[in-house]
């Protein structure tokens, strides 16, 4: 008679792809199975707090793919990858001064041009739309239909069109 030991091959699951904004922290959720597992680790180790943990935290500053590697003493190696899409962080200024002095004359939302499909809408206090743009190739100058808008607070809704929540808030025009 012969005794045969059947061992399970290693398997790795790096989890679902992730989407974050630059500067955010995201947990990776790896799982492994198999017999005689002797090691597991993530590659590359860049921006990971612990590349030997199944659930490290990642803080990448650009798009990256991480691979979970699992090593079995008797059954080889298995891998699985997860992609993290890193969107550039948008910082929306809350004031601009379109008075023609060449300083802060436009509502310049830095890095918004990197979202070519974004939609930005600006409303006055009564809810009248005063500005709308698709993309943001040219910063807003506080003008509607050729006329300068009055000093005051205006409200915006910004849809980046990338599956992230809409951003909203106010902007002050101070001429």
Backbone bond lengths (Angstrom), bond angles and torsions (degrees), N, CA, C in turn:
res aa  C-N    CA-C-N  psi(-1)  N-CA   C-N-CA  omega(-1)  CA-C   N-CA-C  phi
1 X - - - 1.451 - - 1.521 109.28 -
2 X 1.313 113.86 152.86 1.459 120.62 -179.47 1.531 107.96 -128.99
3 X 1.294 116.27 134.98 1.459 121.08 175.67 1.522 108.25 -98.85
4 X 1.309 114.95 125.59 1.464 120.56 -179.63 1.530 108.28 -114.09
5 X 1.322 115.29 124.57 1.467 120.37 176.35 1.522 108.15 -97.87
6 X 1.308 115.99 121.07 1.460 120.58 178.70 1.527 107.75 -100.30
7 X 1.294 114.74 120.66 1.460 120.47 -178.11 1.526 109.39 -107.84
8 X 1.290 114.49 145.66 1.469 120.51 179.27 1.525 110.11 -80.99
9 X 1.327 114.93 133.81 1.456 120.31 174.65 1.529 109.55 -62.91
10 X 1.316 117.94 151.71 1.453 119.25 176.00 1.526 110.41 -71.96
11 X 1.315 116.11 145.93 1.456 121.95 172.60 1.517 108.30 -130.23
12 X 1.307 115.11 148.13 1.460 121.73 177.71 1.520 108.45 -128.82
13 X 1.326 116.07 141.70 1.458 121.81 173.61 1.522 106.90 -134.55
14 X 1.326 116.55 111.02 1.466 121.62 -177.32 1.526 112.48 -80.69
15 X 1.310 118.08 -6.52 1.462 121.06 178.70 1.513 112.53 91.66
16 X 1.325 114.58 -175.22 1.460 122.65 -176.83 1.522 111.37 -76.59
17 X 1.332 116.43 150.06 1.460 121.53 173.70 1.522 109.44 -60.15
18 X 1.325 116.55 154.11 1.463 122.30 -174.54 1.523 110.50 -125.98
19 X 1.317 114.90 155.52 1.463 122.91 174.55 1.513 108.04 -130.81
20 X 1.348 116.58 128.81 1.455 120.94 179.06 1.527 109.26 -140.83
21 X 1.331 114.94 167.72 1.458 120.70 169.94 1.513 108.22 -96.41
22 X 1.309 116.25 150.05 1.454 123.27 176.89 1.532 109.45 -48.06
23 X 1.331 115.82 131.82 1.458 121.10 179.20 1.519 114.17 93.15
24 X 1.337 118.24 -9.34 1.458 120.47 179.32 1.525 110.90 -86.23
25 X 1.306 114.42 158.56 1.458 124.39 177.97 1.523 107.74 -102.70
26 X 1.329 118.30 138.00 1.463 121.10 178.85 1.527 109.07 -135.67
27 X 1.348 117.07 132.40 1.460 118.95 176.75 1.529 111.03 -82.88
28 X 1.324 116.69 137.36 1.460 121.37 170.63 1.521 106.49 -91.91
29 X 1.314 116.61 146.79 1.465 120.56 -175.63 1.513 110.02 -128.61
30 X 1.326 115.72 78.87 1.449 120.97 -179.37 1.520 111.75 -86.52
31 X 1.325 115.06 149.18 1.464 121.07 172.98 1.521 108.00 -134.97
32 X 1.342 114.85 148.62 1.462 120.21 179.65 1.518 109.33 -136.55
33 X 1.332 115.22 153.06 1.463 121.95 173.43 1.520 107.74 -142.87
34 X 1.316 115.54 168.90 1.464 120.82 177.67 1.513 111.32 126.85
35 X 1.303 115.30 169.60 1.463 121.85 -179.18 1.525 110.89 -96.94
36 X 1.319 114.30 150.39 1.469 122.78 175.14 1.527 112.93 54.91
37 X 1.330 116.51 41.23 1.461 121.13 177.12 1.528 107.91 -69.36
38 X 1.323 115.68 124.47 1.464 118.94 -179.12 1.529 112.79 -113.67
39 X 1.345 116.81 -13.16 1.450 117.81 -179.74 1.519 109.74 -162.25
40 X 1.326 115.34 152.24 1.464 122.87 169.62 1.520 107.30 -151.03
41 X 1.345 115.10 145.88 1.461 119.63 -177.87 1.528 109.07 -165.79
42 X 1.334 115.41 158.55 1.457 122.40 178.92 1.526 109.53 -102.50
43 X 1.332 115.48 141.44 1.463 120.62 172.09 1.521 108.74 -131.41
44 X 1.300 119.37 144.72 1.458 125.24 -11.47 1.533 109.70 -67.95
45 X 1.294 116.04 166.53 1.469 119.92 -179.99 1.526 111.81 -90.49
46 X 1.329 116.38 -0.93 1.468 121.36 -178.62 1.523 111.39 -55.75
47 X 1.311 116.77 133.64 1.461 125.10 174.24 1.528 113.84 66.21
48 X 1.325 118.54 14.15 1.467 121.90 176.81 1.520 109.66 -101.61
49 X 1.344 116.16 140.38 1.463 118.36 178.73 1.526 111.79 -75.30
50 X 1.338 117.85 -29.59 1.464 121.20 178.74 1.529 109.10 -154.55
51 X 1.331 118.58 94.65 1.466 120.77 -176.48 1.524 114.30 -67.03
52 X 1.334 118.10 -7.55 1.471 120.71 177.75 1.532 112.46 -98.10
53 X 1.309 117.09 -0.96 1.467 121.75 176.08 1.523 109.24 -87.53
54 X 1.329 117.60 148.25 1.464 120.11 173.57 1.525 110.84 -72.37
55 X 1.324 116.22 -22.87 1.457 120.42 -176.31 1.537 111.47 -128.07
56 X 1.320 117.24 61.15 1.471 119.18 179.27 1.530 110.83 -75.42
57 X 1.309 115.43 164.21 1.453 121.41 172.56 1.528 108.27 -99.82
58 X 1.336 115.27 136.51 1.460 121.23 -179.24 1.528 109.49 -115.42
59 X 1.328 115.84 142.59 1.461 121.98 176.73 1.533 109.84 -133.57
60 X 1.330 118.27 56.51 1.464 119.44 -177.93 1.524 111.82 -69.97
61 X 1.324 116.17 151.40 1.457 120.43 178.28 1.526 112.04 -103.34
62 X 1.336 116.45 2.19 1.463 122.01 176.49 1.525 108.10 -153.15
63 X 1.327 116.63 166.86 1.466 120.79 178.95 1.523 109.68 -53.02
64 X 1.341 115.02 141.56 1.466 119.02 -178.59 1.530 109.50 -154.88
65 X 1.311 116.22 150.74 1.464 122.61 172.57 1.517 107.62 -115.42
66 X 1.335 115.55 125.41 1.461 121.78 175.78 1.518 108.76 -103.97
67 X 1.331 116.12 141.99 1.463 122.00 178.08 1.518 109.21 -117.17
68 X 1.333 115.64 127.10 1.461 122.12 174.23 1.529 107.17 -89.60
69 X 1.324 116.01 122.35 1.464 122.77 -179.34 1.527 108.80 -109.32
70 X 1.335 116.64 132.89 1.460 122.55 179.48 1.521 108.04 -125.13
71 X 1.326 115.82 129.71 1.457 120.80 -177.52 1.531 108.67 -117.22
72 X 1.335 115.52 126.04 1.461 122.14 175.30 1.530 108.13 -106.71
73 X 1.308 116.01 138.21 1.462 120.15 179.78 1.523 112.02 -62.44
74 X 1.321 116.16 -33.43 1.461 118.64 -174.03 1.531 114.57 -114.26
75 X 1.340 117.57 -11.49 1.469 118.61 -171.51 1.518 115.20 -128.48
76 X 1.313 118.51 17.49 1.463 119.82 173.14 1.519 115.25 92.54
77 X 1.314 113.36 -155.21 1.464 122.09 -173.97 1.527 109.28 -125.19
78 X 1.337 116.02 144.32 1.464 121.67 173.92 1.527 108.07 -129.67
79 X 1.329 115.54 151.23 1.459 120.13 178.61 1.524 110.61 -138.33
80 X 1.314 115.15 157.29 1.458 122.80 173.85 1.523 106.94 -153.04
81 X 1.333 116.10 146.23 1.465 119.60 -175.39 1.518 112.20 -121.42
82 X 1.333 114.93 154.26 1.463 123.16 175.56 1.531 107.37 -133.56
83 X 1.329 115.82 137.27 1.462 121.69 -179.95 1.520 108.95 -103.37
84 X 1.325 116.42 133.17 1.461 121.50 175.73 1.520 107.73 -114.04
85 X 1.327 114.96 117.08 1.469 121.66 177.29 1.517 106.96 -90.85
86 X 1.336 116.66 123.23 1.462 121.59 -178.16 1.531 108.14 -110.89
87 X 1.329 115.30 111.92 1.458 120.21 176.55 1.519 109.22 -87.37
88 X 1.328 115.24 143.73 1.460 119.32 179.40 1.526 109.24 -65.75
89 X 1.316 115.02 138.20 1.461 121.18 -177.57 1.523 109.77 -71.10
90 X 1.320 114.84 132.30 1.453 122.34 179.43 1.530 108.33 -99.33
91 X 1.319 116.09 126.92 1.452 121.28 173.86 1.521 106.96 -117.14
92 X 1.338 115.23 117.73 1.462 120.72 -175.73 1.526 109.02 -98.83
93 X 1.345 117.87 115.31 1.463 119.43 176.93 1.528 109.94 -67.66
94 X 1.324 116.52 148.64 1.460 118.69 -177.22 1.530 113.33 -102.34
95 X 1.332 117.93 4.75 1.464 120.70 179.11 1.530 109.64 -150.45
96 X 1.318 116.15 143.54 1.455 120.90 166.83 1.519 108.90 -147.26
97 X 1.335 115.92 159.93 1.466 121.64 -171.40 1.517 110.75 -125.79
98 X 1.340 117.37 79.14 1.470 120.10 -177.33 1.534 112.44 -77.16
99 X 1.336 115.54 69.80 1.471 120.28 -176.39 1.531 112.40 -109.92
100 X 1.324 116.95 7.20 1.458 120.61 175.42 1.512 115.73 81.12
101 X 1.335 117.95 10.87 1.471 119.41 -179.80 1.527 112.66 -86.83
102 X 1.333 116.95 0.19 1.464 120.79 178.78 1.517 114.45 83.27
103 X 1.329 117.19 0.69 1.461 121.57 179.45 1.526 108.53 -118.86
104 X 1.325 117.18 120.70 1.467 122.33 175.63 1.533 112.20 57.18
105 X 1.341 116.76 35.25 1.464 121.00 -177.94 1.525 113.52 -79.14
106 X 1.325 117.06 -13.78 1.466 121.04 -179.59 1.521 109.86 -123.81
107 X 1.324 114.24 153.93 1.462 121.12 175.54 1.530 106.11 -83.76
108 X 1.313 115.73 90.15 1.455 121.72 -173.19 1.525 110.20 -94.27
109 X 1.316 115.80 102.67 1.464 121.82 177.75 1.522 106.71 -92.47
110 X 1.322 115.12 99.02 1.460 119.83 -175.14 1.524 111.43 -61.66
111 X 1.315 115.03 142.68 1.460 126.32 178.30 1.527 113.74 71.24
112 X 1.341 118.10 -0.83 1.458 119.15 179.25 1.524 111.45 -67.49
113 X 1.306 117.88 -26.95 1.462 121.32 178.14 1.529 111.91 -64.07
114 X 1.329 118.03 -16.25 1.467 120.76 178.14 1.529 111.74 -78.29
115 X 1.319 116.88 -1.74 1.466 122.87 176.25 1.526 107.78 -115.04
116 X 1.334 118.42 79.82 1.468 121.56 -171.34 1.523 114.54 -63.27
117 X 1.329 118.73 -20.69 1.461 121.18 -179.05 1.522 113.20 -99.01
118 X 1.326 117.67 2.66 1.462 120.29 -175.69 1.529 110.92 -62.50
119 X 1.321 114.53 154.06 1.465 120.74 175.46 1.519 107.26 -125.00
120 X 1.332 115.49 125.21 1.460 122.39 178.56 1.521 108.33 -116.93
121 X 1.331 115.50 126.44 1.462 121.01 178.10 1.522 108.33 -125.26
122 X 1.340 116.23 137.31 1.456 122.32 179.33 1.531 107.92 -123.44
123 X 1.341 115.11 134.61 1.460 121.80 -176.87 1.522 110.08 -124.37
124 X 1.342 115.47 152.23 1.460 118.91 173.26 1.528 108.75 -86.14
125 X 1.331 116.18 -177.70 1.482 120.65 -176.58 1.523 113.16 -61.20
126 X 1.310 117.40 -28.07 1.467 119.79 -178.11 1.526 111.95 -88.11
127 X 1.333 117.68 -2.10 1.458 121.11 178.10 1.517 114.26 95.25
128 X 1.335 117.19 6.04 1.464 120.82 178.49 1.523 108.99 -77.90
129 X 1.327 115.74 130.83 1.458 119.97 179.15 1.529 109.52 -72.73
130 X 1.334 115.76 123.15 1.462 122.09 -177.92 1.529 113.06 -106.04
131 X 1.336 116.27 -16.01 1.466 119.87 -178.29 1.514 108.43 -159.30
132 X 1.335 114.95 142.28 1.468 120.59 173.70 1.512 107.85 -149.31
133 X 1.329 115.59 136.54 1.461 118.61 175.16 1.515 109.46 -142.86
134 X 1.314 114.58 146.52 1.462 121.23 169.41 1.509 105.33 -106.24
135 X 1.318 116.14 122.89 1.453 120.12 -169.50 1.519 107.46 77.88
136 X 1.295 117.50 -179.61 1.467 119.55 -178.94 1.517 108.62 -150.67
137 X 1.334 114.70 56.60 1.462 119.45 -179.23 1.519 112.86 -72.33
138 X 1.332 116.54 -25.72 1.461 120.94 -179.58 1.530 108.27 -131.28
139 X 1.334 117.86 118.19 1.472 120.32 179.33 1.529 111.95 -59.47
140 X 1.325 115.65 149.00 1.457 123.05 -178.46 1.521 110.35 -69.53
141 X 1.339 115.78 139.93 1.465 121.33 -178.04 1.530 113.28 -107.12
142 X 1.334 118.11 9.57 1.464 120.63 178.93 1.516 113.76 78.20
143 X 1.329 116.43 22.75 1.458 121.86 -178.35 1.523 109.26 -114.29
144 X 1.342 116.05 141.94 1.459 122.08 174.56 1.521 108.59 -129.68
145 X 1.320 116.92 124.22 1.478 122.66 -178.99 1.526 112.02 50.78
146 X 1.325 116.66 40.77 1.453 121.02 176.39 1.520 115.33 83.02
147 X 1.323 118.19 -3.27 1.465 121.19 -179.50 1.521 110.48 -113.83
148 X 1.338 114.59 138.98 1.471 119.94 177.61 1.528 109.47 -68.31
149 X 1.327 115.35 132.92 1.464 119.73 177.48 1.527 109.82 -76.66
150 X 1.315 115.31 154.87 1.468 121.58 -178.74 1.523 110.84 -70.48
151 X 1.331 115.46 157.77 1.464 120.79 171.23 1.517 108.94 -55.79
152 X 1.308 116.20 147.38 1.459 120.05 176.17 1.506 112.27 143.59
153 X 1.317 114.10 -177.86 1.460 121.88 -179.24 1.516 110.30 -91.51
154 X 1.321 114.25 137.37 1.453 122.76 175.71 1.523 107.00 -127.12
155 X 1.314 115.60 153.15 1.457 120.28 -173.45 1.517 109.68 -115.10
156 X 1.322 115.84 139.99 1.461 119.17 -175.78 1.521 111.18 -124.53
157 X 1.312 113.72 154.71 1.468 123.53 169.86 1.515 105.59 -129.23
158 X 1.312 115.90 127.42 1.458 121.94 -177.85 1.519 108.77 -122.46
159 X 1.325 115.66 115.81 1.460 122.17 177.29 1.522 106.97 -108.19
160 X 1.326 116.98 111.41 1.466 121.34 -177.97 1.524 112.38 -75.05
161 X 1.320 117.76 -10.94 1.470 123.26 177.95 1.525 112.19 58.84
162 X 1.328 114.81 40.71 1.463 118.78 178.85 1.528 112.15 -133.26
163 X 1.329 116.50 16.23 1.451 120.01 178.44 1.521 114.18 89.16
164 X 1.321 117.95 -2.37 1.463 120.99 177.86 1.525 108.41 -89.40
165 X 1.337 117.57 159.79 1.470 119.59 179.28 1.532 111.62 -61.01
166 X 1.334 115.29 150.01 1.457 120.32 176.58 1.525 109.33 -66.24
167 X 1.319 115.33 146.93 1.456 121.49 175.84 1.520 107.56 -101.00
168 X 1.318 116.62 143.00 1.464 119.85 177.31 1.513 109.21 -146.72
169 X 1.332 114.68 159.19 1.453 120.23 -179.91 1.509 109.60 170.83
170 X 1.299 115.74 -155.77 1.458 120.60 -177.77 1.524 109.73 -130.27
171 X 1.330 113.88 158.03 1.457 121.42 174.92 1.529 107.42 -136.33
172 X 1.315 116.41 138.10 1.467 121.85 179.79 1.519 109.42 -101.79
173 X 1.341 115.22 127.01 1.461 120.81 170.39 1.523 106.26 -95.09
174 X 1.330 115.07 121.89 1.463 121.39 -179.01 1.531 108.07 -129.88
175 X 1.314 115.50 94.95 1.471 120.51 -175.80 1.514 111.55 -78.92
